[in-house]
Structure formats: structure tokens, C-alpha cells
Amino acid sequence: MPKIKTHKGSAKRFKFTGNGKIRRQKAYSNHLFASKTSKRKRNLRKSALADKSNEKRLRRLLPN
């Protein structure tokens, strides 16, 4: 039986919290900052949790 490989693209984008939830970065935070408010840019810096509906799929990509 071969080992399950980690999906490397997902491993770079998602991390596990101490309780086993999956943490992700928010979208829309790479360019075009002049049109975004300071409040919006500040909130985009914070990490978010992956949605429950995607968690099963992400756990299959990140077995270790």
C-alpha cells in the first residue's frame, strides 16, 4: 500500500490550528490597493478559517 502524498500547493496555502481547524488567508489582498479602504486592507491581513463544506476535501489533500 503506497503512502498518501501531501498536496504541496495546498500545504503552502493552508495551516492547521491547535484545535485541528484549517486556517487560510483572505482573498483580494494582492494588488489594486488604491481603491480599497484602510479598514478593508487591515481586515484582509488577518487569517480566516476554511469553511466546513470544504474541510473534508482539504483534509484529504493534507493528510499529515
PDB file of N, CA, C, O and CB in Angstrom:
ATOM      1  N   MET A   1       0.848  -1.190   0.000  1.00  0.00           N
ATOM      2  CA  MET A   1       0.000   0.000   0.000  1.00  0.00           C
ATOM      3  C   MET A   1       0.887   1.245   0.000  1.00  0.00           C
ATOM      4  O   MET A   1       1.670   1.435   0.930  1.00  0.00           O
ATOM      5  CB  MET A   1      -0.961   0.003   1.230  1.00  0.00           C
ATOM      6  N   PRO A   2       0.781   2.100  -1.028  1.00  0.00           N
ATOM      7  CA  PRO A   2       1.633   3.294  -1.058  1.00  0.00           C
ATOM      8  C   PRO A   2       1.178   4.335  -0.042  1.00  0.00           C
ATOM      9  O   PRO A   2       0.027   4.349   0.395  1.00  0.00           O
ATOM     10  CB  PRO A   2       1.638   3.906  -2.458  1.00  0.00           C
ATOM     11  N   LYS A   3       2.110   5.196   0.316  1.00  0.00           N
ATOM     12  CA  LYS A   3       1.792   6.277   1.242  1.00  0.00           C
ATOM     13  C   LYS A   3       0.941   7.338   0.544  1.00  0.00           C
ATOM     14  O   LYS A   3       1.014   7.498  -0.675  1.00  0.00           O
ATOM     15  CB  LYS A   3       3.084   6.906   1.806  1.00  0.00           C
ATOM     16  N   ILE A   4       0.140   8.056   1.319  1.00  0.00           N
ATOM     17  CA  ILE A   4      -0.656   9.147   0.773  1.00  0.00           C
ATOM     18  C   ILE A   4       0.233  10.382   0.720  1.00  0.00           C
ATOM     19  O   ILE A   4       0.835  10.772   1.721  1.00  0.00           O
ATOM     20  CB  ILE A   4      -1.948   9.408   1.631  1.00  0.00           C
ATOM     21  N   LYS A   5       0.309  10.991  -0.460  1.00  0.00           N
ATOM     22  CA  LYS A   5       1.160  12.168  -0.607  1.00  0.00           C
ATOM     23  C   LYS A   5       0.390  13.437  -0.255  1.00  0.00           C
ATOM     24  O   LYS A   5      -0.811  13.543  -0.499  1.00  0.00           O
ATOM     25  CB  LYS A   5       1.709  12.260  -2.038  1.00  0.00           C
ATOM     26  N   THR A   6       1.109  14.393   0.322  1.00  0.00           N
ATOM     27  CA  THR A   6       0.554  15.705   0.625  1.00  0.00           C
ATOM     28  C   THR A   6       0.472  16.513  -0.652  1.00  0.00           C
ATOM     29  O   THR A   6       1.410  16.511  -1.448  1.00  0.00           O
ATOM     30  CB  THR A   6       1.401  16.440   1.687  1.00  0.00           C
ATOM     31  N   HIS A   7      -0.644  17.209  -0.860  1.00  0.00           N
ATOM     32  CA  HIS A   7      -0.777  18.108  -1.996  1.00  0.00           C
ATOM     33  C   HIS A   7      -0.004  19.387  -1.671  1.00  0.00           C
ATOM     34  O   HIS A   7      -0.429  20.177  -0.829  1.00  0.00           O
ATOM     35  CB  HIS A   7      -2.288  18.415  -2.312  1.00  0.00           C
ATOM     36  N   LYS A   8       1.132  19.585  -2.341  1.00  0.00           N
ATOM     37  CA  LYS A   8       2.065  20.647  -1.966  1.00  0.00           C
ATOM     38  C   LYS A   8       1.495  22.044  -2.167  1.00  0.00           C
ATOM     39  O   LYS A   8       1.809  22.951  -1.395  1.00  0.00           O
ATOM     40  CB  LYS A   8       3.332  20.511  -2.757  1.00  0.00           C
ATOM     41  N   GLY A   9       0.661  22.237  -3.193  1.00  0.00           N
ATOM     42  CA  GLY A   9       0.042  23.539  -3.395  1.00  0.00           C
ATOM     43  C   GLY A   9      -0.876  23.904  -2.246  1.00  0.00           C
ATOM     44  O   GLY A   9      -0.926  25.061  -1.828  1.00  0.00           O
ATOM     45  N   SER A  10      -1.603  22.918  -1.731  1.00  0.00           N
ATOM     46  CA  SER A  10      -2.484  23.157  -0.583  1.00  0.00           C
ATOM     47  C   SER A  10      -1.687  23.346   0.694  1.00  0.00           C
ATOM     48  O   SER A  10      -2.074  24.137   1.554  1.00  0.00           O
ATOM     49  CB  SER A  10      -3.468  22.002  -0.413  1.00  0.00           C
ATOM     50  N   ALA A  11      -0.589  22.635   0.828  1.00  0.00           N
ATOM     51  CA  ALA A  11       0.224  22.729   2.043  1.00  0.00           C
ATOM     52  C   ALA A  11       0.799  24.131   2.213  1.00  0.00           C
ATOM     53  O   ALA A  11       1.018  24.580   3.339  1.00  0.00           O
ATOM     54  CB  ALA A  11       1.358  21.698   2.007  1.00  0.00           C
ATOM     55  N   LYS A  12       1.045  24.826   1.098  1.00  0.00           N
ATOM     56  CA  LYS A  12       1.579  26.179   1.172  1.00  0.00           C
ATOM     57  C   LYS A  12       0.495  27.204   1.507  1.00  0.00           C
ATOM     58  O   LYS A  12       0.799  28.289   2.003  1.00  0.00           O
ATOM     59  CB  LYS A  12       2.248  26.545  -0.141  1.00  0.00           C
ATOM     60  N   ARG A  13      -0.759  26.867   1.242  1.00  0.00           N
ATOM     61  CA  ARG A  13      -1.860  27.815   1.417  1.00  0.00           C
ATOM     62  C   ARG A  13      -2.632  27.635   2.714  1.00  0.00           C
ATOM     63  O   ARG A  13      -3.245  28.586   3.199  1.00  0.00           O
ATOM     64  CB  ARG A  13      -2.802  27.697   0.273  1.00  0.00           C
ATOM     65  N   PHE A  14      -2.616  26.446   3.280  1.00  0.00           N
ATOM     66  CA  PHE A  14      -3.427  26.156   4.461  1.00  0.00           C
ATOM     67  C   PHE A  14      -2.555  25.624   5.589  1.00  0.00           C
ATOM     68  O   PHE A  14      -1.591  24.894   5.359  1.00  0.00           O
ATOM     69  CB  PHE A  14      -4.535  25.146   4.124  1.00  0.00           C
ATOM     70  N   LYS A  15      -2.919  26.009   6.829  1.00  0.00           N
ATOM     71  CA  LYS A  15      -2.234  25.505   8.024  1.00  0.00           C
ATOM     72  C   LYS A  15      -3.300  25.052   9.005  1.00  0.00           C
ATOM     73  O   LYS A  15      -4.445  25.499   8.940  1.00  0.00           O
ATOM     74  CB  LYS A  15      -1.296  26.598   8.664  1.00  0.00           C
ATOM     75  N   PHE A  16      -2.922  24.165   9.915  1.00  0.00           N
ATOM     76  CA  PHE A  16      -3.842  23.694  10.935  1.00  0.00           C
ATOM     77  C   PHE A  16      -3.688  24.522  12.200  1.00  0.00           C
ATOM     78  O   PHE A  16      -2.577  24.898  12.574  1.00  0.00           O
ATOM     79  CB  PHE A  16      -3.608  22.209  11.231  1.00  0.00           C
ATOM     80  N   THR A  17      -4.810  24.807  12.861  1.00  0.00           N
ATOM     81  CA  THR A  17      -4.766  25.475  14.149  1.00  0.00           C
ATOM     82  C   THR A  17      -4.517  24.425  15.229  1.00  0.00           C
ATOM     83  O   THR A  17      -4.467  23.230  14.937  1.00  0.00           O
ATOM     84  CB  THR A  17      -6.085  26.264  14.420  1.00  0.00           C
ATOM     85  N   GLY A  18      -4.363  24.860  16.451  1.00  0.00           N
ATOM     86  CA  GLY A  18      -4.130  23.936  17.547  1.00  0.00           C
ATOM     87  C   GLY A  18      -5.282  22.983  17.783  1.00  0.00           C
ATOM     88  O   GLY A  18      -5.079  21.854  18.231  1.00  0.00           O
ATOM     89  N   ASN A  19      -6.505  23.436  17.481  1.00  0.00           N
ATOM     90  CA  ASN A  19      -7.680  22.592  17.673  1.00  0.00           C
ATOM     91  C   ASN A  19      -8.000  21.727  16.464  1.00  0.00           C
ATOM     92  O   ASN A  19      -8.978  20.980  16.480  1.00  0.00           O
ATOM     93  CB  ASN A  19      -8.865  23.444  18.000  1.00  0.00           C
ATOM     94  N   GLY A  20      -7.177  21.820  15.404  1.00  0.00           N
ATOM     95  CA  GLY A  20      -7.384  20.982  14.228  1.00  0.00           C
ATOM     96  C   GLY A  20      -8.218  21.624  13.137  1.00  0.00           C
ATOM     97  O   GLY A  20      -8.519  20.974  12.136  1.00  0.00           O
ATOM     98  N   LYS A  21      -8.601  22.885  13.302  1.00  0.00           N
ATOM     99  CA  LYS A  21      -9.310  23.582  12.236  1.00  0.00           C
ATOM    100  C   LYS A  21      -8.297  24.034  11.190  1.00  0.00           C
ATOM    101  O   LYS A  21      -7.094  24.062  11.449  1.00  0.00           O
ATOM    102  CB  LYS A  21     -10.117  24.794  12.794  1.00  0.00           C
ATOM    103  N   ILE A  22      -8.791  24.386  10.012  1.00  0.00           N
ATOM    104  CA  ILE A  22      -7.900  24.757   8.915  1.00  0.00           C
ATOM    105  C   ILE A  22      -7.944  26.266   8.714  1.00  0.00           C
ATOM    106  O   ILE A  22      -9.013  26.848   8.525  1.00  0.00           O
ATOM    107  CB  ILE A  22      -8.291  24.020   7.608  1.00  0.00           C
ATOM    108  N   ARG A  23      -6.770  26.893   8.758  1.00  0.00           N
ATOM    109  CA  ARG A  23      -6.622  28.339   8.621  1.00  0.00           C
ATOM    110  C   ARG A  23      -6.235  28.677   7.186  1.00  0.00           C
ATOM    111  O   ARG A  23      -5.484  27.939   6.548  1.00  0.00           O
ATOM    112  CB  ARG A  23      -5.566  28.884   9.615  1.00  0.00           C
ATOM    113  N   ARG A  24      -6.750  29.795   6.685  1.00  0.00           N
ATOM    114  CA  ARG A  24      -6.439  30.231   5.320  1.00  0.00           C
ATOM    115  C   ARG A  24      -6.266  31.736   5.304  1.00  0.00           C
ATOM    116  O   ARG A  24      -6.676  32.428   6.236  1.00  0.00           O
ATOM    117  CB  ARG A  24      -7.550  29.799   4.325  1.00  0.00           C
ATOM    118  N   GLN A  25      -5.653  32.245   4.234  1.00  0.00           N
ATOM    119  CA  GLN A  25      -5.539  33.686   4.042  1.00  0.00           C
ATOM    120  C   GLN A  25      -6.753  34.182   3.255  1.00  0.00           C
ATOM    121  O   GLN A  25      -7.354  33.426   2.491  1.00  0.00           O
ATOM    122  CB  GLN A  25      -4.212  34.048   3.308  1.00  0.00           C
ATOM    123  N   LYS A  26      -7.107  35.439   3.441  1.00  0.00           N
ATOM    124  CA  LYS A  26      -8.246  36.011   2.728  1.00  0.00           C
ATOM    125  C   LYS A  26      -7.854  36.381   1.300  1.00  0.00           C
ATOM    126  O   LYS A  26      -6.691  36.659   1.008  1.00  0.00           O
ATOM    127  CB  LYS A  26      -8.783  37.246   3.472  1.00  0.00           C
ATOM    128  N   ALA A  27      -8.844  36.379   0.425  1.00  0.00           N
ATOM    129  CA  ALA A  27      -8.632  36.733  -0.978  1.00  0.00           C
ATOM    130  C   ALA A  27      -8.658  38.248  -1.157  1.00  0.00           C
ATOM    131  O   ALA A  27      -8.992  38.981  -0.226  1.00  0.00           O
ATOM    132  CB  ALA A  27      -9.700  36.071  -1.870  1.00  0.00           C
ATOM    133  N   TYR A  28      -8.310  38.710  -2.338  1.00  0.00           N
ATOM    134  CA  TYR A  28      -8.344  40.128  -2.737  1.00  0.00           C
ATOM    135  C   TYR A  28      -7.318  40.971  -2.006  1.00  0.00           C
ATOM    136  O   TYR A  28      -7.564  42.152  -1.760  1.00  0.00           O
ATOM    137  CB  TYR A  28      -9.719  40.702  -2.495  1.00  0.00           C
ATOM    138  N   SER A  29      -6.185  40.408  -1.654  1.00  0.00           N
ATOM    139  CA  SER A  29      -5.202  41.199  -0.905  1.00  0.00           C
ATOM    140  C   SER A  29      -3.831  41.221  -1.578  1.00  0.00           C
ATOM    141  O   SER A  29      -2.809  41.220  -0.893  1.00  0.00           O
ATOM    142  CB  SER A  29      -5.064  40.652   0.505  1.00  0.00           C
ATOM    143  N   ASN A  30      -3.798  41.240  -2.900  1.00  0.00           N
ATOM    144  CA  ASN A  30      -2.518  41.235  -3.593  1.00  0.00           C
ATOM    145  C   ASN A  30      -2.202  42.513  -4.367  1.00  0.00           C
ATOM    146  O   ASN A  30      -1.037  42.902  -4.448  1.00  0.00           O
ATOM    147  CB  ASN A  30      -2.479  40.092  -4.522  1.00  0.00           C
ATOM    148  N   HIS A  31      -3.193  43.165  -4.930  1.00  0.00           N
ATOM    149  CA  HIS A  31      -2.910  44.378  -5.711  1.00  0.00           C
ATOM    150  C   HIS A  31      -4.155  45.245  -5.757  1.00  0.00           C
ATOM    151  O   HIS A  31      -5.184  44.894  -5.180  1.00  0.00           O
ATOM    152  CB  HIS A  31      -2.439  44.023  -7.152  1.00  0.00           C
ATOM    153  N   LEU A  32      -4.065  46.380  -6.444  1.00  0.00           N
ATOM    154  CA  LEU A  32      -5.147  47.366  -6.563  1.00  0.00           C
ATOM    155  C   LEU A  32      -5.569  47.900  -5.189  1.00  0.00           C
ATOM    156  O   LEU A  32      -6.752  47.924  -4.851  1.00  0.00           O
ATOM    157  CB  LEU A  32      -6.361  46.741  -7.279  1.00  0.00           C
ATOM    158  N   PHE A  33      -4.578  48.324  -4.414  1.00  0.00           N
ATOM    159  CA  PHE A  33      -4.860  48.785  -3.056  1.00  0.00           C
ATOM    160  C   PHE A  33      -5.368  50.221  -2.997  1.00  0.00           C
ATOM    161  O   PHE A  33      -5.948  50.621  -1.987  1.00  0.00           O
ATOM    162  CB  PHE A  33      -3.624  48.662  -2.217  1.00  0.00           C
ATOM    163  N   ALA A  34      -5.167  50.996  -4.043  1.00  0.00           N
ATOM    164  CA  ALA A  34      -5.576  52.399  -4.001  1.00  0.00           C
ATOM    165  C   ALA A  34      -7.087  52.536  -3.882  1.00  0.00           C
ATOM    166  O   ALA A  34      -7.577  53.494  -3.285  1.00  0.00           O
ATOM    167  CB  ALA A  34      -5.085  53.131  -5.243  1.00  0.00           C
ATOM    168  N   SER A  35      -7.828  51.590  -4.442  1.00  0.00           N
ATOM    169  CA  SER A  35      -9.289  51.679  -4.420  1.00  0.00           C
ATOM    170  C   SER A  35      -9.898  51.051  -3.171  1.00  0.00           C
ATOM    171  O   SER A  35     -11.110  51.137  -2.974  1.00  0.00           O
ATOM    172  CB  SER A  35      -9.862  51.014  -5.650  1.00  0.00           C
ATOM    173  N   LYS A  36      -9.085  50.421  -2.325  1.00  0.00           N
ATOM    174  CA  LYS A  36      -9.600  49.778  -1.114  1.00  0.00           C
ATOM    175  C   LYS A  36      -9.379  50.690   0.098  1.00  0.00           C
ATOM    176  O   LYS A  36      -8.375  51.398   0.183  1.00  0.00           O
ATOM    177  CB  LYS A  36      -8.915  48.400  -0.891  1.00  0.00           C
ATOM    178  N   THR A  37     -10.320  50.657   1.015  1.00  0.00           N
ATOM    179  CA  THR A  37     -10.203  51.492   2.205  1.00  0.00           C
ATOM    180  C   THR A  37      -9.172  50.899   3.162  1.00  0.00           C
ATOM    181  O   THR A  37      -8.835  49.718   3.075  1.00  0.00           O
ATOM    182  CB  THR A  37     -11.570  51.637   2.906  1.00  0.00           C
ATOM    183  N   SER A  38      -8.677  51.732   4.075  1.00  0.00           N
ATOM    184  CA  SER A  38      -7.704  51.275   5.063  1.00  0.00           C
ATOM    185  C   SER A  38      -8.284  50.178   5.936  1.00  0.00           C
ATOM    186  O   SER A  38      -7.595  49.214   6.271  1.00  0.00           O
ATOM    187  CB  SER A  38      -7.238  52.438   5.929  1.00  0.00           C
ATOM    188  N   LYS A  39      -9.543  50.322   6.302  1.00  0.00           N
ATOM    189  CA  LYS A  39     -10.213  49.318   7.131  1.00  0.00           C
ATOM    190  C   LYS A  39     -10.272  47.970   6.414  1.00  0.00           C
ATOM    191  O   LYS A  39     -10.021  46.926   7.018  1.00  0.00           O
ATOM    192  CB  LYS A  39     -11.633  49.786   7.496  1.00  0.00           C
ATOM    193  N   ARG A  40     -10.603  48.000   5.134  1.00  0.00           N
ATOM    194  CA  ARG A  40     -10.696  46.766   4.351  1.00  0.00           C
ATOM    195  C   ARG A  40      -9.330  46.094   4.210  1.00  0.00           C
ATOM    196  O   ARG A  40      -9.216  44.876   4.348  1.00  0.00           O
ATOM    197  CB  ARG A  40     -11.281  47.060   2.964  1.00  0.00           C
ATOM    198  N   LYS A  41      -8.304  46.887   3.936  1.00  0.00           N
ATOM    199  CA  LYS A  41      -6.947  46.340   3.804  1.00  0.00           C
ATOM    200  C   LYS A  41      -6.460  45.750   5.112  1.00  0.00           C
ATOM    201  O   LYS A  41      -5.809  44.704   5.119  1.00  0.00           O
ATOM    202  CB  LYS A  41      -5.977  47.420   3.332  1.00  0.00           C
ATOM    203  N   ARG A  42      -6.769  46.412   6.224  1.00  0.00           N
ATOM    204  CA  ARG A  42      -6.376  45.926   7.547  1.00  0.00           C
ATOM    205  C   ARG A  42      -7.046  44.593   7.858  1.00  0.00           C
ATOM    206  O   ARG A  42      -6.408  43.694   8.406  1.00  0.00           O
ATOM    207  CB  ARG A  42      -6.731  46.960   8.626  1.00  0.00           C
ATOM    208  N   ASN A  43      -8.321  44.455   7.515  1.00  0.00           N
ATOM    209  CA  ASN A  43      -9.033  43.207   7.775  1.00  0.00           C
ATOM    210  C   ASN A  43      -8.595  42.078   6.850  1.00  0.00           C
ATOM    211  O   ASN A  43      -8.709  40.906   7.207  1.00  0.00           O
ATOM    212  CB  ASN A  43     -10.519  43.426   7.636  1.00  0.00           C
ATOM    213  N   LEU A  44      -8.097  42.418   5.669  1.00  0.00           N
ATOM    214  CA  LEU A  44      -7.602  41.390   4.748  1.00  0.00           C
ATOM    215  C   LEU A  44      -6.288  40.777   5.225  1.00  0.00           C
ATOM    216  O   LEU A  44      -5.932  39.670   4.818  1.00  0.00           O
ATOM    217  CB  LEU A  44      -7.416  41.981   3.356  1.00  0.00           C
ATOM    218  N   ARG A  45      -5.562  41.500   6.092  1.00  0.00           N
ATOM    219  CA  ARG A  45      -4.297  40.957   6.609  1.00  0.00           C
ATOM    220  C   ARG A  45      -4.520  39.784   7.556  1.00  0.00           C
ATOM    221  O   ARG A  45      -3.646  38.929   7.699  1.00  0.00           O
ATOM    222  CB  ARG A  45      -3.511  42.049   7.326  1.00  0.00           C
ATOM    223  N   LYS A  46      -5.673  39.736   8.197  1.00  0.00           N
ATOM    224  CA  LYS A  46      -5.950  38.689   9.182  1.00  0.00           C
ATOM    225  C   LYS A  46      -6.268  37.375   8.469  1.00  0.00           C
ATOM    226  O   LYS A  46      -6.761  37.369   7.341  1.00  0.00           O
ATOM    227  CB  LYS A  46      -7.124  39.102  10.109  1.00  0.00           C
ATOM    228  N   SER A  47      -5.982  36.278   9.138  1.00  0.00           N
ATOM    229  CA  SER A  47      -6.309  34.979   8.563  1.00  0.00           C
ATOM    230  C   SER A  47      -7.752  34.623   8.897  1.00  0.00           C
ATOM    231  O   SER A  47      -8.349  35.189   9.813  1.00  0.00           O
ATOM    232  CB  SER A  47      -5.343  33.886   9.079  1.00  0.00           C
ATOM    233  N   ALA A  48      -8.304  33.677   8.139  1.00  0.00           N
ATOM    234  CA  ALA A  48      -9.671  33.225   8.344  1.00  0.00           C
ATOM    235  C   ALA A  48      -9.657  31.707   8.439  1.00  0.00           C
ATOM    236  O   ALA A  48      -8.639  31.070   8.168  1.00  0.00           O
ATOM    237  CB  ALA A  48     -10.610  33.711   7.196  1.00  0.00           C
ATOM    238  N   LEU A  49     -10.779  31.134   8.821  1.00  0.00           N
ATOM    239  CA  LEU A  49     -10.896  29.681   8.887  1.00  0.00           C
ATOM    240  C   LEU A  49     -11.554  29.174   7.618  1.00  0.00           C
ATOM    241  O   LEU A  49     -12.439  29.827   7.065  1.00  0.00           O
ATOM    242  CB  LEU A  49     -11.701  29.241  10.132  1.00  0.00           C
ATOM    243  N   ALA A  50     -11.118  28.006   7.158  1.00  0.00           N
ATOM    244  CA  ALA A  50     -11.728  27.392   5.987  1.00  0.00           C
ATOM    245  C   ALA A  50     -13.155  26.974   6.325  1.00  0.00           C
ATOM    246  O   ALA A  50     -13.451  26.608   7.462  1.00  0.00           O
ATOM    247  CB  ALA A  50     -10.897  26.175   5.501  1.00  0.00           C
ATOM    248  N   ASP A  51     -14.022  27.032   5.344  1.00  0.00           N
ATOM    249  CA  ASP A  51     -15.419  26.704   5.548  1.00  0.00           C
ATOM    250  C   ASP A  51     -15.611  25.214   5.821  1.00  0.00           C
ATOM    251  O   ASP A  51     -14.842  24.383   5.336  1.00  0.00           O
ATOM    252  CB  ASP A  51     -16.234  27.124   4.339  1.00  0.00           C
ATOM    253  N   LYS A  52     -16.634  24.884   6.596  1.00  0.00           N
ATOM    254  CA  LYS A  52     -16.927  23.488   6.942  1.00  0.00           C
ATOM    255  C   LYS A  52     -17.172  22.647   5.694  1.00  0.00           C
ATOM    256  O   LYS A  52     -16.811  21.471   5.656  1.00  0.00           O
ATOM    257  CB  LYS A  52     -18.147  23.413   7.868  1.00  0.00           C
ATOM    258  N   SER A  53     -17.789  23.248   4.665  1.00  0.00           N
ATOM    259  CA  SER A  53     -18.121  22.494   3.463  1.00  0.00           C
ATOM    260  C   SER A  53     -16.881  22.062   2.696  1.00  0.00           C
ATOM    261  O   SER A  53     -16.941  21.105   1.924  1.00  0.00           O
ATOM    262  CB  SER A  53     -19.013  23.317   2.568  1.00  0.00           C
ATOM    263  N   ASN A  54     -15.754  22.749   2.893  1.00  0.00           N
ATOM    264  CA  ASN A  54     -14.512  22.394   2.195  1.00  0.00           C
ATOM    265  C   ASN A  54     -13.564  21.577   3.060  1.00  0.00           C
ATOM    266  O   ASN A  54     -12.544  21.094   2.569  1.00  0.00           O
ATOM    267  CB  ASN A  54     -13.807  23.646   1.726  1.00  0.00           C
ATOM    268  N   GLU A  55     -13.882  21.415   4.333  1.00  0.00           N
ATOM    269  CA  GLU A  55     -12.924  20.825   5.259  1.00  0.00           C
ATOM    270  C   GLU A  55     -12.590  19.364   4.923  1.00  0.00           C
ATOM    271  O   GLU A  55     -11.431  18.962   5.026  1.00  0.00           O
ATOM    272  CB  GLU A  55     -13.465  20.912   6.669  1.00  0.00           C
ATOM    273  N   LYS A  56     -13.578  18.575   4.528  1.00  0.00           N
ATOM    274  CA  LYS A  56     -13.339  17.168   4.196  1.00  0.00           C
ATOM    275  C   LYS A  56     -12.377  17.054   3.006  1.00  0.00           C
ATOM    276  O   LYS A  56     -11.478  16.213   3.002  1.00  0.00           O
ATOM    277  CB  LYS A  56     -14.678  16.451   3.879  1.00  0.00           C
ATOM    278  N   ARG A  57     -12.576  17.903   2.008  1.00  0.00           N
ATOM    279  CA  ARG A  57     -11.728  17.907   0.817  1.00  0.00           C
ATOM    280  C   ARG A  57     -10.290  18.326   1.172  1.00  0.00           C
ATOM    281  O   ARG A  57      -9.324  17.752   0.671  1.00  0.00           O
ATOM    282  CB  ARG A  57     -12.316  18.856  -0.256  1.00  0.00           C
ATOM    283  N   LEU A  58     -10.171  19.328   2.038  1.00  0.00           N
ATOM    284  CA  LEU A  58      -8.845  19.810   2.420  1.00  0.00           C
ATOM    285  C   LEU A  58      -8.094  18.779   3.262  1.00  0.00           C
ATOM    286  O   LEU A  58      -6.878  18.640   3.132  1.00  0.00           O
ATOM    287  CB  LEU A  58      -8.964  21.126   3.190  1.00  0.00           C
ATOM    288  N   ARG A  59      -8.804  18.063   4.114  1.00  0.00           N
ATOM    289  CA  ARG A  59      -8.140  17.043   4.950  1.00  0.00           C
ATOM    290  C   ARG A  59      -7.609  15.901   4.096  1.00  0.00           C
ATOM    291  O   ARG A  59      -6.610  15.276   4.455  1.00  0.00           O
ATOM    292  CB  ARG A  59      -9.115  16.491   6.012  1.00  0.00           C
ATOM    293  N   ARG A  60      -8.260  15.619   2.974  1.00  0.00           N
ATOM    294  CA  ARG A  60      -7.768  14.590   2.047  1.00  0.00           C
ATOM    295  C   ARG A  60      -6.494  15.068   1.353  1.00  0.00           C
ATOM    296  O   ARG A  60      -5.605  14.266   1.065  1.00  0.00           O
ATOM    297  CB  ARG A  60      -8.852  14.236   0.995  1.00  0.00           C
ATOM    298  N   LEU A  61      -6.402  16.368   1.083  1.00  0.00           N
ATOM    299  CA  LEU A  61      -5.203  16.918   0.434  1.00  0.00           C
ATOM    300  C   LEU A  61      -4.037  17.054   1.402  1.00  0.00           C
ATOM    301  O   LEU A  61      -2.877  17.020   0.994  1.00  0.00           O
ATOM    302  CB  LEU A  61      -5.514  18.274  -0.180  1.00  0.00           C
ATOM    303  N   LEU A  62      -4.353  17.211   2.709  1.00  0.00           N
ATOM    304  CA  LEU A  62      -3.328  17.429   3.727  1.00  0.00           C
ATOM    305  C   LEU A  62      -3.391  16.317   4.770  1.00  0.00           C
ATOM    306  O   LEU A  62      -3.863  16.554   5.882  1.00  0.00           O
ATOM    307  CB  LEU A  62      -3.505  18.815   4.398  1.00  0.00           C
ATOM    308  N   PRO A  63      -2.933  15.119   4.446  1.00  0.00           N
ATOM    309  CA  PRO A  63      -3.071  14.000   5.378  1.00  0.00           C
ATOM    310  C   PRO A  63      -2.138  14.100   6.585  1.00  0.00           C
ATOM    311  O   PRO A  63      -2.459  13.570   7.649  1.00  0.00           O
ATOM    312  CB  PRO A  63      -2.813  12.707   4.654  1.00  0.00           C
ATOM    313  N   ASN A  64      -0.986  14.770   6.441  1.00  0.00           N
ATOM    314  CA  ASN A  64      -0.001  14.777   7.533  1.00  0.00           C
ATOM    315  C   ASN A  64       0.042  16.102   8.231  1.00  0.00           C
ATOM    316  O   ASN A  64       0.815  16.280   9.172  1.00  0.00           O
ATOM    317  CB  ASN A  64       1.375  14.438   7.015  1.00  0.00           C
TER     318      ASN A  64
END
